Amino acid sequence: MNNEAPLFGRIALIGIGLIGSSLARSINKYSISEHISIYSRSPETLKKACDLKLGDSYHRDPAQAVKNADLVIICTPMGAYTTVAQAIAPGLKMGAIVSDVGSSKRSVFSDLNPYLPDGIHLVPAHPVAGTADSGPESGFSELFKGHWCIITPLETTDPTAVTKVKNLWIRCGMMVEIMDASRHDHVLAITSHLPQLISYTIVGTVADLQDDLKSEVTKFAAGGLRDFTRIAASDPTMWRDVCLKNKDAVLDVLGRFMEDLTALQRAIRRGQGDLLEDSFSSAREIRRRVIEAKQDFINVKPKDES
């Protein structure tokens, strides 16, 4: 039983997929808000959210969904941000906070700021947590526990608004880091966006194999390939938008990766075992650091949580 007072009177969630529904569950479980208002453009998704009792009110009109909300969190694919901002703007109350959960942060300011009324506080955030599943039925309250949330406000952003968003994610069980948006985008391009692209590419390579070879590859898939297929199962629309919104940083790290891959290719061709071993040892050291940072885990949805 949570005895802490609610942080907000009313929170509006715009979009109710994996992240949005997990956040709704966390808000309910930890008494973060007195009222959760949910919007989805899909009647089927909205009905599912209602059936799961994720919120207190359900809306097909974005402006109605955000009416009187103290905090609005955009949980849609990033390609929809500008459309969402235009749709919710008429319903926002003076002093409301608008945040999001997207994996790219610099683009948030250009996609949202021009369409938000004066007196609205924009506090972009990125909860670095997720699974390959999607839809409101895929969410669970402990998704965020033990993971990082990165908040990327401007220097001019109201510090009280930043603190309120920070406290929300802390209440959900996250560790919080305040970071410049450009820095965030470069860091995440390396830690998240590049691995996702590599996974899609490796699985795509398997898909292009001759049918007889493909069946054997999938039949005898080792742990490495299984891990890549798990990552590649993520929502393609979301990742399309992330790559396009964080284009500059993604292209930069892709270029570096291709140079490193070419160097490995050359070392194998020339039989340079020492170079290969040094490269693999360096990678092993990075793995050790990830474990020491206690980020070597994936939160799993409890069987008893619908």
C-alpha positions as CSV (number, residue, x, y, z in Angstrom):
1,M,0.0,0.0,0.0
2,N,1.4,3.4,-1.0
3,N,1.0,6.1,1.5
4,E,2.7,8.9,-0.4
5,A,0.5,11.8,-1.6
6,P,-0.3,12.0,-5.3
7,L,2.2,14.2,-7.3
8,F,-0.5,15.3,-9.8
9,G,-4.3,15.9,-9.7
10,R,-4.7,14.8,-13.3
11,I,-2.4,13.1,-15.8
12,A,-3.2,12.7,-19.5
13,L,-1.6,9.9,-21.5
14,I,-1.6,10.4,-25.3
15,G,-1.1,6.9,-26.7
16,I,-1.5,3.7,-24.7
17,G,1.0,1.2,-26.1
18,L,3.7,-0.7,-24.1
19,I,5.2,2.4,-22.5
20,G,1.9,4.3,-22.0
21,S,0.1,1.3,-20.5
22,S,3.1,0.4,-18.2
23,L,3.1,4.1,-17.1
24,A,-0.6,4.0,-16.4
25,R,-0.2,0.8,-14.3
26,S,2.7,2.5,-12.4
27,I,0.7,5.7,-11.8
28,N,-2.1,3.6,-10.4
29,K,0.1,1.3,-8.3
30,Y,2.1,4.1,-6.7
31,S,-0.7,6.6,-6.4
32,I,1.1,9.2,-8.5
33,S,-2.1,10.9,-9.8
34,E,-5.7,11.3,-8.7
35,H,-7.0,10.8,-12.2
36,I,-5.6,9.3,-15.4
37,S,-7.1,10.4,-18.7
38,I,-6.3,8.3,-21.8
39,Y,-6.4,9.1,-25.5
40,S,-6.0,6.8,-28.4
41,R,-6.9,7.4,-32.0
42,S,-7.8,3.6,-32.3
43,P,-11.2,2.7,-30.9
44,E,-10.0,-0.9,-30.4
45,T,-6.9,0.2,-28.4
46,L,-9.0,2.6,-26.4
47,K,-11.5,-0.2,-25.6
48,K,-8.7,-2.5,-24.6
49,A,-7.3,0.1,-22.2
50,C,-10.8,0.5,-20.8
51,D,-11.3,-3.2,-20.4
52,L,-7.9,-3.3,-18.5
53,K,-9.0,-0.5,-16.3
54,L,-5.9,1.5,-17.0
55,G,-7.4,4.9,-16.6
56,D,-10.3,6.9,-15.1
57,S,-11.5,8.5,-18.4
58,Y,-11.1,7.5,-22.0
59,H,-11.2,9.9,-25.0
60,R,-11.2,9.9,-28.8
61,D,-10.6,13.7,-28.8
62,P,-7.1,14.7,-27.8
63,A,-8.1,18.2,-26.7
64,Q,-10.7,16.7,-24.4
65,A,-8.2,14.2,-23.0
66,V,-5.8,16.9,-21.9
67,K,-8.4,19.2,-20.5
68,N,-7.5,20.3,-16.9
69,A,-4.5,18.0,-16.9
70,D,-1.5,19.0,-14.8
71,L,0.8,16.7,-16.8
72,V,0.4,15.5,-20.4
73,I,2.7,12.6,-21.5
74,I,3.0,11.9,-25.2
75,C,3.4,8.1,-25.7
76,T,2.9,7.9,-29.5
77,P,5.5,7.1,-32.2
78,M,7.7,10.2,-32.7
79,G,6.5,10.8,-36.2
80,A,3.1,11.8,-34.8
81,Y,4.4,14.4,-32.4
82,T,3.6,17.5,-34.4
83,T,0.1,16.3,-35.2
84,V,-0.4,15.5,-31.5
85,A,0.9,18.9,-30.4
86,Q,-1.5,20.7,-32.8
87,A,-4.4,18.5,-31.6
88,I,-3.9,18.9,-27.8
89,A,-3.0,22.6,-27.9
90,P,-6.6,24.0,-27.6
91,G,-7.2,21.9,-24.5
92,L,-4.1,22.6,-22.5
93,K,-4.5,24.6,-19.3
94,M,-2.1,27.4,-18.4
95,G,0.9,26.1,-16.5
96,A,0.5,22.5,-17.7
97,I,3.5,20.3,-18.2
98,V,4.0,18.5,-21.5
99,S,6.4,15.6,-21.6
100,D,7.1,12.5,-23.7
101,V,8.8,9.1,-23.7
102,G,10.6,9.2,-27.1
103,S,14.0,7.8,-27.8
104,S,15.2,11.0,-29.6
105,K,15.2,14.3,-27.8
106,R,16.5,17.2,-29.9
107,S,13.6,16.7,-32.4
108,V,11.1,17.0,-29.6
109,F,11.7,20.8,-29.3
110,S,11.2,21.4,-33.0
111,D,8.2,19.1,-33.3
112,L,6.3,20.3,-30.2
113,N,7.4,23.8,-29.1
114,P,6.0,25.8,-32.1
115,Y,2.5,24.5,-31.5
116,L,2.3,24.7,-27.7
117,P,0.6,27.8,-26.2
118,D,2.5,30.3,-24.0
119,G,2.7,29.3,-20.4
120,I,3.1,25.5,-21.1
121,H,6.2,23.8,-19.8
122,L,7.9,21.3,-22.1
123,V,10.0,18.7,-20.3
124,P,11.1,16.0,-22.6
125,A,12.0,12.6,-21.0
126,H,13.2,9.2,-22.1
127,P,12.5,6.2,-19.9
128,V,15.2,3.8,-21.1
129,A,13.2,0.6,-20.7
130,G,11.0,-1.6,-22.8
131,T,10.3,-5.0,-24.3
132,A,9.7,-6.3,-27.9
133,D,6.0,-6.4,-27.2
134,S,3.5,-3.7,-28.0
135,G,-0.1,-2.7,-27.2
136,P,-1.9,-1.9,-23.9
137,E,-2.0,-5.5,-22.9
138,S,1.8,-5.8,-23.0
139,G,2.4,-3.2,-20.3
140,F,3.3,-3.9,-16.6
141,S,3.9,-1.7,-13.6
142,E,7.5,-2.9,-13.0
143,L,8.8,-2.2,-16.5
144,F,10.7,0.9,-15.4
145,K,12.1,-0.4,-12.1
146,G,15.9,-0.1,-11.8
147,H,16.3,1.5,-15.2
148,W,17.4,5.0,-16.1
149,C,15.2,7.9,-17.2
150,I,16.9,10.7,-19.0
151,I,15.3,14.2,-18.9
152,T,16.5,16.8,-21.4
153,P,15.1,20.3,-20.5
154,L,16.3,23.5,-21.9
155,E,18.2,25.8,-19.6
156,T,15.2,28.1,-19.6
157,T,12.7,25.4,-18.6
158,D,10.9,26.0,-15.3
159,P,12.9,24.0,-12.7
160,T,9.7,23.2,-10.7
161,A,8.3,21.5,-13.8
162,V,11.5,19.5,-14.3
163,T,11.4,18.4,-10.6
164,K,7.8,17.2,-11.0
165,V,8.6,15.1,-14.0
166,K,11.8,13.8,-12.3
167,N,9.8,12.8,-9.2
168,L,7.2,11.0,-11.3
169,W,9.9,8.7,-12.8
170,I,11.5,8.2,-9.4
171,R,8.2,7.1,-8.0
172,C,8.0,4.6,-10.9
173,G,11.3,3.1,-9.7
174,M,13.7,4.7,-12.1
175,M,17.0,6.4,-11.7
176,V,17.0,9.9,-13.2
177,E,19.7,11.7,-15.2
178,I,19.4,15.3,-16.4
179,M,21.2,15.6,-19.8
180,D,21.6,18.0,-22.8
181,A,19.4,16.8,-25.6
182,S,22.2,16.6,-28.2
183,R,24.3,14.6,-25.7
184,H,21.4,12.2,-25.1
185,D,20.9,11.6,-28.8
186,H,24.6,10.7,-29.4
187,V,24.7,8.4,-26.3
188,L,21.5,6.6,-27.3
189,A,22.5,6.3,-30.9
190,I,25.4,4.1,-29.6
191,T,23.7,2.2,-26.8
192,S,20.3,1.7,-28.3
193,H,19.7,2.8,-31.9
194,L,22.8,1.2,-33.4
195,P,22.2,-2.3,-31.8
196,Q,18.6,-2.1,-33.1
197,L,19.7,-1.4,-36.6
198,I,22.3,-4.2,-36.4
199,S,19.6,-6.6,-35.2
200,Y,17.3,-5.7,-38.1
201,T,20.2,-6.1,-40.5
202,I,21.3,-9.5,-39.2
203,V,17.8,-10.9,-39.2
204,G,17.3,-9.5,-42.7
205,T,20.4,-11.3,-43.8
206,V,18.9,-14.6,-42.5
207,A,15.7,-13.8,-44.4
208,D,17.7,-13.5,-47.6
209,L,19.4,-16.9,-47.3
210,Q,18.4,-19.8,-49.6
211,D,15.4,-21.6,-48.2
212,D,17.2,-24.8,-47.3
213,L,20.0,-22.9,-45.5
214,K,17.5,-20.6,-43.8
215,S,15.6,-23.4,-42.3
216,E,18.7,-24.9,-40.7
217,V,19.9,-21.5,-39.5
218,T,16.6,-20.8,-37.7
219,K,16.4,-24.4,-36.4
220,F,19.9,-24.3,-34.9
221,A,19.9,-20.7,-33.8
222,A,22.3,-20.1,-31.0
223,G,21.9,-17.6,-28.2
224,G,23.4,-14.8,-30.2
225,L,20.9,-15.1,-33.0
226,R,18.0,-15.5,-30.6
227,D,19.0,-12.3,-28.9
228,F,19.1,-10.4,-32.2
229,T,15.7,-11.8,-33.2
230,R,14.2,-10.6,-29.9
231,I,15.5,-7.1,-30.5
232,A,14.3,-7.2,-34.1
233,A,10.8,-8.0,-33.0
234,S,10.3,-4.5,-31.7
235,D,7.7,-2.1,-33.1
236,P,8.9,-1.2,-36.6
237,T,6.9,2.1,-36.7
238,M,8.5,3.3,-33.5
239,W,12.0,2.5,-34.7
240,R,11.5,4.0,-38.2
241,D,10.6,7.3,-36.5
242,V,13.6,7.1,-34.0
243,C,16.0,6.6,-36.9
244,L,14.6,9.5,-38.8
245,K,14.3,11.8,-35.8
246,N,17.9,11.1,-34.7
247,K,19.3,10.9,-38.2
248,D,22.6,12.8,-37.7
249,A,23.7,10.9,-34.6
250,V,22.6,7.5,-36.0
251,L,24.5,8.1,-39.3
252,D,27.6,9.2,-37.3
253,V,27.7,6.0,-35.2
254,L,26.8,3.8,-38.2
255,G,29.8,5.3,-40.0
256,R,32.1,4.5,-37.1
257,F,30.7,0.9,-36.8
258,M,31.2,0.3,-40.5
259,E,34.8,1.4,-40.2
260,D,35.3,-1.0,-37.2
261,L,33.6,-3.8,-39.1
262,T,35.9,-3.3,-42.1
263,A,38.9,-3.4,-39.8
264,L,37.7,-6.8,-38.4
265,Q,37.1,-8.1,-41.9
266,R,40.7,-7.1,-42.9
267,A,42.2,-8.7,-39.7
268,I,40.4,-12.0,-40.5
269,R,41.5,-12.0,-44.1
270,R,45.1,-11.3,-43.1
271,G,45.1,-13.8,-40.3
272,Q,45.9,-11.1,-37.7
273,G,44.9,-13.1,-34.6
274,D,46.4,-10.7,-32.1
275,L,44.4,-7.8,-33.4
276,L,41.2,-9.9,-33.2
277,E,41.9,-11.0,-29.7
278,D,42.6,-7.4,-28.6
279,S,39.4,-6.3,-30.1
280,F,37.4,-9.1,-28.5
281,S,39.1,-8.4,-25.1
282,S,38.1,-4.8,-25.3
283,A,34.5,-5.7,-26.0
284,R,34.6,-8.1,-23.1
285,E,35.7,-5.3,-20.8
286,I,32.7,-3.2,-21.9
287,R,30.5,-6.1,-21.0
288,R,32.0,-6.2,-17.5
289,R,31.3,-2.6,-17.0
290,V,27.6,-3.0,-18.1
291,I,27.3,-5.8,-15.5
292,E,28.9,-3.6,-12.8
293,A,26.5,-0.8,-13.6
294,K,23.7,-3.3,-12.9
295,Q,22.1,-2.8,-16.3
296,D,22.4,-6.4,-17.3
297,F,18.7,-7.3,-16.8
298,I,15.3,-7.1,-18.4
299,N,12.2,-6.6,-16.3
300,V,9.7,-9.3,-17.1
301,K,6.0,-8.9,-16.9
302,P,4.6,-10.9,-13.9
303,K,2.3,-13.7,-14.8
304,D,-0.4,-12.4,-12.5
305,E,-0.4,-8.9,-14.0
306,S,-2.9,-8.5,-16.8
